[in-house]
Amino acid sequence: MIETITVGRFKNYRKICEYLHEPIKTGKSKQLQLKDWKRYFEYERDGNAFVITKVYDAPKEKVRKAINDTSNYTSNNTKNIQSMIAYLQAKFDLDDNWYSFTDWYCEKLELMHKGICNAVYHPDEIDAVCEEYNISDSKLFCEYVSAAKSELKNMFLKALAYLDKKKKITYHDQYKFTYQLGKRTKGNVITDSLNEQIEENETTVCNDMNEDYKLSKKMKGRQLLKIIYSKEKLTKEFKELSLGMLQDDDYAINVLNCELSDQHPTFHPDYCSICKERPLISYYRGISITDMELEESDPECLALDITNRIRTKVRKSLMRSYRKPMKRADLQAIEKALFQQYYDKIDEDIILLADNDDVSDIEALFGESDNFTDNSDNWGNPVSMEHDFTIEEIVDMPTEGGYQNLP
């Protein structure tokens, strides 16, 4: 490779890839590619252009982590995620497109129903859904769906991390940024180059809003998203402030425009770039999987096992955090509406999910009594939201549809 490289200037990433006979990549794969080039030559970025300034006589050795480096360590304890690991390897169809978490849960993995997932974000739909499925407690419906999606996200991301550690998967954790391309058109770009910056921005916004509105004394940073997303006014302000921080950050906008120029061959900075005249209007986190080591298993049984684990965890959580009695009929109706795989009888499979819990605890969760919580006044003090489980982006906002890509 080195013998054919010379000092020179290239208009953009696409041109230097053509010169080096390298594939055009995006996101994390692109970052690793750019890092690998530095083993062969030195280069500088001048806007979108790449300038090779020096070529080495021999490639540099790859930097290898020390054996005791645990910075990216992932536990080998897969007890709680084994069914998700097996399900991914049994069900995955080779498709390297980016999908939001909601699309993964509902369309790719076929574990939840999309209409139910998205209804909790549209107040005018909540009552209609509750009426259709005979759910008497609309607040419980919203709490359950949000908690279930959070548990599924946790299981999904841990399974991906484990498979990545075992070199059985290639995936990218990225954001899709949407901006106003024209009066009636929207453009988008997908990248993981700003993941850390988004987390820092959102942490800052959450803490600032906590100071302004006294949201919680015990929670901080993005843990506050559960509280913020529970109020329409706070949600709107959070989005506006987070987007504003990105829009005002010259470095972030430059990164996005560089990615746009690489991802869209017809990109022109005067007409297609993100700027004040064509501002950002949203961003959503999602996952793309480009490769997977497949194994044969029974997807239907695995999906049911995943569903039962989520049901068990969510019911336990609600026992600690929900502030009023819950009817078992409501819980069952919510679960039947939400999950694509559902089994309504307690059996040995559900009892096995108890781990080290007493079987009586699981029977209390899935027994035959009509009321999940005693109707008397002696059902304990309400538990504040501040004592609930830690949350990483508890809410997965639905991906926006109908956007047009750059022409």
Secondary structure, DSSP 8 states (H G I E B T S, - for coil): -GGG--SEEESSHHHHHHHHT-----HHHHHHHHHHHTTTEEEEEETTEEEEEEE-SS--------TT--TT---S--TTTHHHHHHHHHH-------EEHHHIIIIIS--B-HHHHHHTT-HHHHHHHHHHTT-S-HHHHHHHHHHHHHHHHHHHHHHHHHHHHTT-EEEEEEEEEEEE-SSS-EEEEEESTTHHHHHHHHHHHHHHHHHHH---SS--GGGGHHHHTTSHHHHHHHHHHHHHHHHT-HHHHHHHHHHHHHH-TT--HHHHS-SSSS-EEEEEEEEEEEEE------HHHHHHHHHHHHHHHHHHHHHHH-SS--BHHHHHHHHHHHBSS---S--HHHHHTTTTS-HHHHHHHHSS-SBSS-SSS-S-----GGGS---SS--------------
